[in-house]
């Protein structure tokens, strides 16, 4: 079982998302533990619990344009 990647949160990480997309959480002051990162080509992934996933979705809506740009380059 994976733990939520947000520092200080020990709930189950049920959603796996790319670190590229998760960065928006760090921009809002949360610290993330990143898995499988192999810079520069692989940004890695993070695992989010239900609660932080909802928060991420809310935050990432605003960043949608940036997200698309990054996806292109990946
Ligand atoms: Zn969490």
PDB file of the backbone (N, CA, C, O) and the ligand in Angstrom, with CONECT records:
HET     ZN  A 101       1
ATOM      1  N   UNK A   1       0.843  -1.198   0.000  1.00  0.00           N
ATOM      2  CA  UNK A   1       0.000   0.000   0.000  1.00  0.00           C
ATOM      3  C   UNK A   1       0.880   1.249   0.000  1.00  0.00           C
ATOM      4  O   UNK A   1       1.870   1.340   0.726  1.00  0.00           O
ATOM      5  N   UNK A   2       0.492   2.193  -0.825  1.00  0.00           N
ATOM      6  CA  UNK A   2       1.266   3.427  -0.902  1.00  0.00           C
ATOM      7  C   UNK A   2       0.680   4.470   0.050  1.00  0.00           C
ATOM      8  O   UNK A   2      -0.527   4.542   0.276  1.00  0.00           O
ATOM      9  N   UNK A   3       1.579   5.256   0.586  1.00  0.00           N
ATOM     10  CA  UNK A   3       1.136   6.354   1.432  1.00  0.00           C
ATOM     11  C   UNK A   3       0.988   7.612   0.584  1.00  0.00           C
ATOM     12  O   UNK A   3       1.679   7.788  -0.420  1.00  0.00           O
ATOM     13  N   UNK A   4       0.094   8.462   0.996  1.00  0.00           N
ATOM     14  CA  UNK A   4      -0.059   9.755   0.333  1.00  0.00           C
ATOM     15  C   UNK A   4       1.289  10.483   0.330  1.00  0.00           C
ATOM     16  O   UNK A   4       2.001  10.496   1.335  1.00  0.00           O
ATOM     17  N   UNK A   5       1.624  11.083  -0.803  1.00  0.00           N
ATOM     18  CA  UNK A   5       2.943  11.709  -0.960  1.00  0.00           C
ATOM     19  C   UNK A   5       3.072  13.066  -0.280  1.00  0.00           C
ATOM     20  O   UNK A   5       4.173  13.606  -0.178  1.00  0.00           O
ATOM     21  N   UNK A   6       1.984  13.605   0.173  1.00  0.00           N
ATOM     22  CA  UNK A   6       2.055  14.897   0.832  1.00  0.00           C
ATOM     23  C   UNK A   6       2.680  14.735   2.213  1.00  0.00           C
ATOM     24  O   UNK A   6       2.245  13.914   3.021  1.00  0.00           O
ATOM     25  N   UNK A   7       3.702  15.533   2.459  1.00  0.00           N
ATOM     26  CA  UNK A   7       4.408  15.442   3.719  1.00  0.00           C
ATOM     27  C   UNK A   7       3.466  15.707   4.891  1.00  0.00           C
ATOM     28  O   UNK A   7       2.706  16.675   4.883  1.00  0.00           O
ATOM     29  N   UNK A   8       3.526  14.847   5.884  1.00  0.00           N
ATOM     30  CA  UNK A   8       2.675  15.016   7.049  1.00  0.00           C
ATOM     31  C   UNK A   8       1.332  14.316   6.928  1.00  0.00           C
ATOM     32  O   UNK A   8       0.551  14.314   7.879  1.00  0.00           O
ATOM     33  N   UNK A   9       1.051  13.719   5.771  1.00  0.00           N
ATOM     34  CA  UNK A   9      -0.207  13.003   5.560  1.00  0.00           C
ATOM     35  C   UNK A   9       0.100  11.512   5.490  1.00  0.00           C
ATOM     36  O   UNK A   9       0.967  11.093   4.722  1.00  0.00           O
ATOM     37  N   UNK A  10      -0.596  10.717   6.276  1.00  0.00           N
ATOM     38  CA  UNK A  10      -0.280   9.279   6.284  1.00  0.00           C
ATOM     39  C   UNK A  10      -1.457   8.435   5.805  1.00  0.00           C
ATOM     40  O   UNK A  10      -1.552   7.248   6.114  1.00  0.00           O
ATOM     41  N   UNK A  11      -2.341   9.059   5.056  1.00  0.00           N
ATOM     42  CA  UNK A  11      -3.469   8.308   4.496  1.00  0.00           C
ATOM     43  C   UNK A  11      -3.019   7.509   3.284  1.00  0.00           C
ATOM     44  O   UNK A  11      -1.920   7.694   2.761  1.00  0.00           O
ATOM     45  N   UNK A  12      -3.894   6.623   2.857  1.00  0.00           N
ATOM     46  CA  UNK A  12      -3.568   5.787   1.706  1.00  0.00           C
ATOM     47  C   UNK A  12      -3.575   6.607   0.420  1.00  0.00           C
ATOM     48  O   UNK A  12      -4.512   7.360   0.155  1.00  0.00           O
ATOM     49  N   UNK A  13      -2.519   6.448  -0.374  1.00  0.00           N
ATOM     50  CA  UNK A  13      -2.446   7.137  -1.654  1.00  0.00           C
ATOM     51  C   UNK A  13      -3.145   6.333  -2.724  1.00  0.00           C
ATOM     52  O   UNK A  13      -2.606   5.341  -3.215  1.00  0.00           O
ATOM     53  N   UNK A  14      -4.323   6.746  -3.082  1.00  0.00           N
ATOM     54  CA  UNK A  14      -5.139   5.951  -4.002  1.00  0.00           C
ATOM     55  C   UNK A  14      -5.072   6.455  -5.441  1.00  0.00           C
ATOM     56  O   UNK A  14      -5.517   5.771  -6.363  1.00  0.00           O
ATOM     57  N   UNK A  15      -4.519   7.645  -5.632  1.00  0.00           N
ATOM     58  CA  UNK A  15      -4.420   8.179  -6.988  1.00  0.00           C
ATOM     59  C   UNK A  15      -2.965   8.427  -7.328  1.00  0.00           C
ATOM     60  O   UNK A  15      -2.226   9.050  -6.565  1.00  0.00           O
ATOM     61  N   UNK A  16      -2.563   7.924  -8.497  1.00  0.00           N
ATOM     62  CA  UNK A  16      -1.189   8.147  -8.938  1.00  0.00           C
ATOM     63  C   UNK A  16      -1.205   9.211 -10.022  1.00  0.00           C
ATOM     64  O   UNK A  16      -1.893   9.069 -11.033  1.00  0.00           O
ATOM     65  N   UNK A  17      -0.449  10.270  -9.810  1.00  0.00           N
ATOM     66  CA  UNK A  17      -0.363  11.294 -10.852  1.00  0.00           C
ATOM     67  C   UNK A  17       1.091  11.672 -11.077  1.00  0.00           C
ATOM     68  O   UNK A  17       1.940  11.489 -10.205  1.00  0.00           O
ATOM     69  N   UNK A  18       1.362  12.203 -12.264  1.00  0.00           N
ATOM     70  CA  UNK A  18       2.723  12.603 -12.601  1.00  0.00           C
ATOM     71  C   UNK A  18       3.149  13.809 -11.761  1.00  0.00           C
ATOM     72  O   UNK A  18       2.357  14.702 -11.458  1.00  0.00           O
ATOM     73  N   UNK A  19       4.416  13.794 -11.405  1.00  0.00           N
ATOM     74  CA  UNK A  19       4.932  14.913 -10.612  1.00  0.00           C
ATOM     75  C   UNK A  19       4.797  16.230 -11.372  1.00  0.00           C
ATOM     76  O   UNK A  19       4.599  17.285 -10.770  1.00  0.00           O
ATOM     77  N   UNK A  20       4.905  16.162 -12.686  1.00  0.00           N
ATOM     78  CA  UNK A  20       4.745  17.364 -13.512  1.00  0.00           C
ATOM     79  C   UNK A  20       3.414  18.029 -13.203  1.00  0.00           C
ATOM     80  O   UNK A  20       3.325  19.251 -13.083  1.00  0.00           O
ATOM     81  N   UNK A  21       2.382  17.205 -13.075  1.00  0.00           N
ATOM     82  CA  UNK A  21       1.050  17.745 -12.793  1.00  0.00           C
ATOM     83  C   UNK A  21       0.876  18.090 -11.323  1.00  0.00           C
ATOM     84  O   UNK A  21       0.109  18.985 -10.971  1.00  0.00           O
ATOM     85  N   UNK A  22       1.595  17.370 -10.469  1.00  0.00           N
ATOM     86  CA  UNK A  22       1.421  17.557  -9.026  1.00  0.00           C
ATOM     87  C   UNK A  22       2.121  18.802  -8.497  1.00  0.00           C
ATOM     88  O   UNK A  22       1.868  19.247  -7.378  1.00  0.00           O
ATOM     89  N   UNK A  23       2.999  19.352  -9.316  1.00  0.00           N
ATOM     90  CA  UNK A  23       3.780  20.507  -8.870  1.00  0.00           C
ATOM     91  C   UNK A  23       2.916  21.656  -8.371  1.00  0.00           C
ATOM     92  O   UNK A  23       3.328  22.441  -7.517  1.00  0.00           O
ATOM     93  N   UNK A  24       1.722  21.739  -8.915  1.00  0.00           N
ATOM     94  CA  UNK A  24       0.809  22.801  -8.488  1.00  0.00           C
ATOM     95  C   UNK A  24       0.585  22.764  -6.976  1.00  0.00           C
ATOM     96  O   UNK A  24       0.352  23.801  -6.355  1.00  0.00           O
ATOM     97  N   UNK A  25       0.654  21.579  -6.391  1.00  0.00           N
ATOM     98  CA  UNK A  25       0.492  21.467  -4.938  1.00  0.00           C
ATOM     99  C   UNK A  25       1.668  22.105  -4.208  1.00  0.00           C
ATOM    100  O   UNK A  25       1.496  22.762  -3.181  1.00  0.00           O
ATOM    101  N   UNK A  26       2.862  21.903  -4.753  1.00  0.00           N
ATOM    102  CA  UNK A  26       4.044  22.512  -4.135  1.00  0.00           C
ATOM    103  C   UNK A  26       3.995  24.024  -4.232  1.00  0.00           C
ATOM    104  O   UNK A  26       4.460  24.742  -3.347  1.00  0.00           O
ATOM    105  N   UNK A  27       3.417  24.488  -5.333  1.00  0.00           N
ATOM    106  CA  UNK A  27       3.278  25.934  -5.482  1.00  0.00           C
ATOM    107  C   UNK A  27       2.337  26.515  -4.443  1.00  0.00           C
ATOM    108  O   UNK A  27       2.343  27.718  -4.182  1.00  0.00           O
ATOM    109  N   UNK A  28       1.532  25.646  -3.857  1.00  0.00           N
ATOM    110  CA  UNK A  28       0.618  26.093  -2.808  1.00  0.00           C
ATOM    111  C   UNK A  28       1.101  25.697  -1.417  1.00  0.00           C
ATOM    112  O   UNK A  28       0.330  25.681  -0.458  1.00  0.00           O
ATOM    113  N   UNK A  29       2.386  25.379  -1.326  1.00  0.00           N
ATOM    114  CA  UNK A  29       2.992  25.219  -0.009  1.00  0.00           C
ATOM    115  C   UNK A  29       3.032  23.805   0.555  1.00  0.00           C
ATOM    116  O   UNK A  29       3.457  23.611   1.694  1.00  0.00           O
ATOM    117  N   UNK A  30       2.595  22.809  -0.224  1.00  0.00           N
ATOM    118  CA  UNK A  30       2.666  21.434   0.264  1.00  0.00           C
ATOM    119  C   UNK A  30       3.958  20.791  -0.204  1.00  0.00           C
ATOM    120  O   UNK A  30       4.432  21.057  -1.309  1.00  0.00           O
ATOM    121  N   UNK A  31       4.525  19.940   0.649  1.00  0.00           N
ATOM    122  CA  UNK A  31       5.740  19.236   0.238  1.00  0.00           C
ATOM    123  C   UNK A  31       5.382  17.829  -0.218  1.00  0.00           C
ATOM    124  O   UNK A  31       4.541  17.161   0.383  1.00  0.00           O
ATOM    125  N   UNK A  32       6.035  17.391  -1.292  1.00  0.00           N
ATOM    126  CA  UNK A  32       5.697  16.095  -1.868  1.00  0.00           C
ATOM    127  C   UNK A  32       6.890  15.150  -1.861  1.00  0.00           C
ATOM    128  O   UNK A  32       8.031  15.558  -2.081  1.00  0.00           O
ATOM    129  N   UNK A  33       6.603  13.880  -1.605  1.00  0.00           N
ATOM    130  CA  UNK A  33       7.611  12.836  -1.786  1.00  0.00           C
ATOM    131  C   UNK A  33       7.391  12.272  -3.181  1.00  0.00           C
ATOM    132  O   UNK A  33       6.295  11.816  -3.509  1.00  0.00           O
ATOM    133  N   UNK A  34       8.439  12.304  -4.000  1.00  0.00           N
ATOM    134  CA  UNK A  34       8.297  11.869  -5.386  1.00  0.00           C
ATOM    135  C   UNK A  34       8.904  10.488  -5.566  1.00  0.00           C
ATOM    136  O   UNK A  34       9.989  10.205  -5.057  1.00  0.00           O
ATOM    137  N   UNK A  35       8.201   9.631  -6.293  1.00  0.00           N
ATOM    138  CA  UNK A  35       8.666   8.268  -6.549  1.00  0.00           C
ATOM    139  C   UNK A  35       9.071   8.107  -8.006  1.00  0.00           C
ATOM    140  O   UNK A  35       8.530   8.769  -8.893  1.00  0.00           O
ATOM    141  N   UNK A  36      10.018   7.228  -8.237  1.00  0.00           N
ATOM    142  CA  UNK A  36      10.442   6.838  -9.586  1.00  0.00           C
ATOM    143  C   UNK A  36      10.983   7.997 -10.413  1.00  0.00           C
ATOM    144  O   UNK A  36      10.899   7.971 -11.641  1.00  0.00           O
ATOM    145  N   UNK A  37      11.527   8.995  -9.769  1.00  0.00           N
ATOM    146  CA  UNK A  37      12.036  10.133 -10.523  1.00  0.00           C
ATOM    147  C   UNK A  37      13.418   9.825 -11.089  1.00  0.00           C
ATOM    148  O   UNK A  37      14.311   9.362 -10.380  1.00  0.00           O
ATOM    149  N   UNK A  38      13.570  10.095 -12.380  1.00  0.00           N
ATOM    150  CA  UNK A  38      14.877   9.950 -13.039  1.00  0.00           C
ATOM    151  C   UNK A  38      15.137  11.186 -13.881  1.00  0.00           C
ATOM    152  O   UNK A  38      14.944  11.165 -15.097  1.00  0.00           O
ATOM    153  N   UNK A  39      15.569  12.251 -13.247  1.00  0.00           N
ATOM    154  CA  UNK A  39      15.787  13.488 -14.013  1.00  0.00           C
ATOM    155  C   UNK A  39      16.861  13.272 -15.068  1.00  0.00           C
ATOM    156  O   UNK A  39      17.752  12.452 -14.843  1.00  0.00           O
ATOM    157  N   UNK A  40      16.830  13.956 -16.199  1.00  0.00           N
ATOM    158  CA  UNK A  40      15.794  14.952 -16.526  1.00  0.00           C
ATOM    159  C   UNK A  40      14.604  14.369 -17.266  1.00  0.00           C
ATOM    160  O   UNK A  40      13.616  15.074 -17.471  1.00  0.00           O
ATOM    161  N   UNK A  41      14.661  13.122 -17.670  1.00  0.00           N
ATOM    162  CA  UNK A  41      13.602  12.654 -18.568  1.00  0.00           C
ATOM    163  C   UNK A  41      12.336  12.224 -17.847  1.00  0.00           C
ATOM    164  O   UNK A  41      11.232  12.415 -18.357  1.00  0.00           O
ATOM    165  N   UNK A  42      12.492  11.635 -16.646  1.00  0.00           N
ATOM    166  CA  UNK A  42      11.308  11.173 -15.933  1.00  0.00           C
ATOM    167  C   UNK A  42      11.077  12.007 -14.694  1.00  0.00           C
ATOM    168  O   UNK A  42      11.877  11.977 -13.758  1.00  0.00           O
ATOM    169  N   UNK A  43      10.009  12.734 -14.686  1.00  0.00           N
ATOM    170  CA  UNK A  43       9.731  13.587 -13.526  1.00  0.00           C
ATOM    171  C   UNK A  43       9.286  12.802 -12.301  1.00  0.00           C
ATOM    172  O   UNK A  43       9.321  13.328 -11.189  1.00  0.00           O
ATOM    173  N   UNK A  44       8.868  11.549 -12.485  1.00  0.00           N
ATOM    174  CA  UNK A  44       8.411  10.757 -11.352  1.00  0.00           C
ATOM    175  C   UNK A  44       6.919  10.884 -11.113  1.00  0.00           C
ATOM    176  O   UNK A  44       6.220  11.616 -11.813  1.00  0.00           O
ATOM    177  N   UNK A  45       6.447  10.163 -10.117  1.00  0.00           N
ATOM    178  CA  UNK A  45       5.014  10.198  -9.801  1.00  0.00           C
ATOM    179  C   UNK A  45       4.820  10.450  -8.311  1.00  0.00           C
ATOM    180  O   UNK A  45       5.727  10.244  -7.504  1.00  0.00           O
ATOM    181  N   UNK A  46       3.643  10.891  -7.972  1.00  0.00           N
ATOM    182  CA  UNK A  46       3.265  11.029  -6.568  1.00  0.00           C
ATOM    183  C   UNK A  46       1.938  10.308  -6.355  1.00  0.00           C
ATOM    184  O   UNK A  46       1.167  10.094  -7.291  1.00  0.00           O
ATOM    185  N   UNK A  47       1.693   9.940  -5.105  1.00  0.00           N
ATOM    186  CA  UNK A  47       0.440   9.281  -4.757  1.00  0.00           C
ATOM    187  C   UNK A  47      -0.353  10.188  -3.836  1.00  0.00           C
ATOM    188  O   UNK A  47       0.175  10.742  -2.872  1.00  0.00           O
ATOM    189  N   UNK A  48      -1.624  10.325  -4.151  1.00  0.00           N
ATOM    190  CA  UNK A  48      -2.460  11.218  -3.355  1.00  0.00           C
ATOM    191  C   UNK A  48      -3.641  10.479  -2.734  1.00  0.00           C
ATOM    192  O   UNK A  48      -4.255   9.620  -3.366  1.00  0.00           O
ATOM    193  N   UNK A  49      -3.943  10.823  -1.509  1.00  0.00           N
ATOM    194  CA  UNK A  49      -5.145  10.302  -0.868  1.00  0.00           C
ATOM    195  C   UNK A  49      -6.362  11.026  -1.450  1.00  0.00           C
ATOM    196  O   UNK A  49      -6.226  12.007  -2.181  1.00  0.00           O
ATOM    197  N   UNK A  50      -7.515  10.539  -1.123  1.00  0.00           N
ATOM    198  CA  UNK A  50      -8.757  11.098  -1.648  1.00  0.00           C
ATOM    199  C   UNK A  50      -8.837  12.611  -1.412  1.00  0.00           C
ATOM    200  O   UNK A  50      -9.221  13.382  -2.291  1.00  0.00           O
ATOM    201  N   UNK A  51      -8.468  12.990  -0.222  1.00  0.00           N
ATOM    202  CA  UNK A  51      -8.580  14.387   0.195  1.00  0.00           C
ATOM    203  C   UNK A  51      -7.639  15.296  -0.606  1.00  0.00           C
ATOM    204  O   UNK A  51      -8.045  16.337  -1.122  1.00  0.00           O
ATOM    205  N   UNK A  52      -6.385  14.877  -0.694  1.00  0.00           N
ATOM    206  CA  UNK A  52      -5.421  15.700  -1.414  1.00  0.00           C
ATOM    207  C   UNK A  52      -5.645  15.644  -2.919  1.00  0.00           C
ATOM    208  O   UNK A  52      -5.292  16.578  -3.640  1.00  0.00           O
ATOM    209  N   UNK A  53      -6.227  14.554  -3.389  1.00  0.00           N
ATOM    210  CA  UNK A  53      -6.550  14.452  -4.814  1.00  0.00           C
ATOM    211  C   UNK A  53      -7.604  15.489  -5.188  1.00  0.00           C
ATOM    212  O   UNK A  53      -7.527  16.140  -6.230  1.00  0.00           O
ATOM    213  N   UNK A  54      -8.581  15.618  -4.310  1.00  0.00           N
ATOM    214  CA  UNK A  54      -9.634  16.614  -4.547  1.00  0.00           C
ATOM    215  C   UNK A  54      -9.038  18.011  -4.571  1.00  0.00           C
ATOM    216  O   UNK A  54      -9.370  18.833  -5.425  1.00  0.00           O
ATOM    217  N   UNK A  55      -8.162  18.259  -3.625  1.00  0.00           N
ATOM    218  CA  UNK A  55      -7.501  19.557  -3.562  1.00  0.00           C
ATOM    219  C   UNK A  55      -6.695  19.798  -4.839  1.00  0.00           C
ATOM    220  O   UNK A  55      -6.732  20.883  -5.420  1.00  0.00           O
ATOM    221  N   UNK A  56      -5.973  18.769  -5.257  1.00  0.00           N
ATOM    222  CA  UNK A  56      -5.162  18.888  -6.466  1.00  0.00           C
ATOM    223  C   UNK A  56      -6.028  19.200  -7.683  1.00  0.00           C
ATOM    224  O   UNK A  56      -5.678  20.051  -8.501  1.00  0.00           O
ATOM    225  N   UNK A  57      -7.147  18.516  -7.795  1.00  0.00           N
ATOM    226  CA  UNK A  57      -8.047  18.748  -8.925  1.00  0.00           C
ATOM    227  C   UNK A  57      -8.517  20.195  -8.964  1.00  0.00           C
ATOM    228  O   UNK A  57      -8.575  20.836 -10.013  1.00  0.00           O
ATOM    229  N   UNK A  58      -8.848  20.676  -7.778  1.00  0.00           N
ATOM    230  CA  UNK A  58      -9.319  22.053  -7.679  1.00  0.00           C
ATOM    231  C   UNK A  58      -8.229  23.013  -8.134  1.00  0.00           C
ATOM    232  O   UNK A  58      -8.480  23.935  -8.910  1.00  0.00           O
ATOM    233  N   UNK A  59      -7.011  22.783  -7.639  1.00  0.00           N
ATOM    234  CA  UNK A  59      -5.908  23.680  -7.964  1.00  0.00           C
ATOM    235  C   UNK A  59      -5.486  23.548  -9.415  1.00  0.00           C
ATOM    236  O   UNK A  59      -5.132  24.541 -10.051  1.00  0.00           O
ATOM    237  N   UNK A  60      -5.518  22.337  -9.943  1.00  0.00           N
ATOM    238  CA  UNK A  60      -4.966  22.120 -11.277  1.00  0.00           C
ATOM    239  C   UNK A  60      -5.883  22.636 -12.374  1.00  0.00           C
ATOM    240  O   UNK A  60      -5.445  22.832 -13.508  1.00  0.00           O
ATOM    241  N   UNK A  61      -7.139  22.855 -12.051  1.00  0.00           N
ATOM    242  CA  UNK A  61      -8.040  23.443 -13.041  1.00  0.00           C
ATOM    243  C   UNK A  61      -7.522  24.784 -13.513  1.00  0.00           C
ATOM    244  O   UNK A  61      -7.569  25.117 -14.697  1.00  0.00           O
ATOM    245  N   UNK A  62      -7.027  25.541 -12.552  1.00  0.00           N
ATOM    246  CA  UNK A  62      -6.514  26.870 -12.872  1.00  0.00           C
ATOM    247  C   UNK A  62      -5.254  26.790 -13.729  1.00  0.00           C
ATOM    248  O   UNK A  62      -4.949  27.701 -14.499  1.00  0.00           O
ATOM    249  N   UNK A  63      -4.529  25.682 -13.579  1.00  0.00           N
ATOM    250  CA  UNK A  63      -3.228  25.560 -14.248  1.00  0.00           C
ATOM    251  C   UNK A  63      -3.339  24.743 -15.531  1.00  0.00           C
ATOM    252  O   UNK A  63      -2.328  24.287 -16.064  1.00  0.00           O
ATOM    253  N   UNK A  64      -4.524  24.561 -16.014  1.00  0.00           N
ATOM    254  CA  UNK A  64      -4.730  23.623 -17.109  1.00  0.00           C
ATOM    255  C   UNK A  64      -3.901  23.937 -18.337  1.00  0.00           C
ATOM    256  O   UNK A  64      -3.387  23.028 -18.989  1.00  0.00           O
ATOM    257  N   UNK A  65      -3.768  25.183 -18.653  1.00  0.00           N
ATOM    258  CA  UNK A  65      -3.003  25.559 -19.836  1.00  0.00           C
ATOM    259  C   UNK A  65      -1.547  25.142 -19.699  1.00  0.00           C
ATOM    260  O   UNK A  65      -0.958  24.600 -20.634  1.00  0.00           O
ATOM    261  N   UNK A  66      -0.976  25.394 -18.544  1.00  0.00           N
ATOM    262  CA  UNK A  66       0.422  25.060 -18.295  1.00  0.00           C
ATOM    263  C   UNK A  66       0.618  23.543 -18.386  1.00  0.00           C
ATOM    264  O   UNK A  66       1.593  23.054 -18.956  1.00  0.00           O
ATOM    265  N   UNK A  67      -0.331  22.826 -17.812  1.00  0.00           N
ATOM    266  CA  UNK A  67      -0.281  21.363 -17.824  1.00  0.00           C
ATOM    267  C   UNK A  67      -0.164  20.836 -19.243  1.00  0.00           C
ATOM    268  O   UNK A  67       0.640  19.950 -19.531  1.00  0.00           O
ATOM    269  N   UNK A  68      -0.981  21.396 -20.122  1.00  0.00           N
ATOM    270  CA  UNK A  68      -0.976  20.948 -21.516  1.00  0.00           C
ATOM    271  C   UNK A  68       0.368  21.196 -22.176  1.00  0.00           C
ATOM    272  O   UNK A  68       0.865  20.365 -22.937  1.00  0.00           O
ATOM    273  N   UNK A  69       0.946  22.342 -21.877  1.00  0.00           N
ATOM    274  CA  UNK A  69       2.235  22.663 -22.445  1.00  0.00           C
ATOM    275  C   UNK A  69       3.304  21.671 -22.008  1.00  0.00           C
ATOM    276  O   UNK A  69       4.150  21.258 -22.801  1.00  0.00           O
ATOM    277  N   UNK A  70       3.252  21.301 -20.749  1.00  0.00           N
ATOM    278  CA  UNK A  70       4.258  20.380 -20.222  1.00  0.00           C
ATOM    279  C   UNK A  70       4.079  18.977 -20.806  1.00  0.00           C
ATOM    280  O   UNK A  70       5.051  18.267 -21.062  1.00  0.00           O
ATOM    281  N   UNK A  71       2.833  18.598 -21.008  1.00  0.00           N
ATOM    282  CA  UNK A  71       2.550  17.278 -21.574  1.00  0.00           C
ATOM    283  C   UNK A  71       3.160  17.151 -22.962  1.00  0.00           C
ATOM    284  O   UNK A  71       3.682  16.100 -23.335  1.00  0.00           O
ATOM    285  N   UNK A  72       3.086  18.222 -23.707  1.00  0.00           N
ATOM    286  CA  UNK A  72       3.640  18.243 -25.050  1.00  0.00           C
ATOM    287  C   UNK A  72       5.127  17.929 -25.045  1.00  0.00           C
ATOM    288  O   UNK A  72       5.627  17.179 -25.884  1.00  0.00           O
ATOM    289  N   UNK A  73       5.811  18.511 -24.095  1.00  0.00           N
ATOM    290  CA  UNK A  73       7.262  18.343 -24.044  1.00  0.00           C
ATOM    291  C   UNK A  73       7.706  17.011 -23.484  1.00  0.00           C
ATOM    292  O   UNK A  73       8.889  16.680 -23.556  1.00  0.00           O
ATOM    293  N   UNK A  74       6.789  16.238 -22.927  1.00  0.00           N
ATOM    294  CA  UNK A  74       7.179  14.992 -22.262  1.00  0.00           C
ATOM    295  C   UNK A  74       7.366  13.844 -23.237  1.00  0.00           C
ATOM    296  O   UNK A  74       7.694  12.731 -22.825  1.00  0.00           O
TER     297      UNK A  74
HETATM  298 ZN    ZN A 101      -3.004  13.071   1.703  1.00  0.00          ZN
END
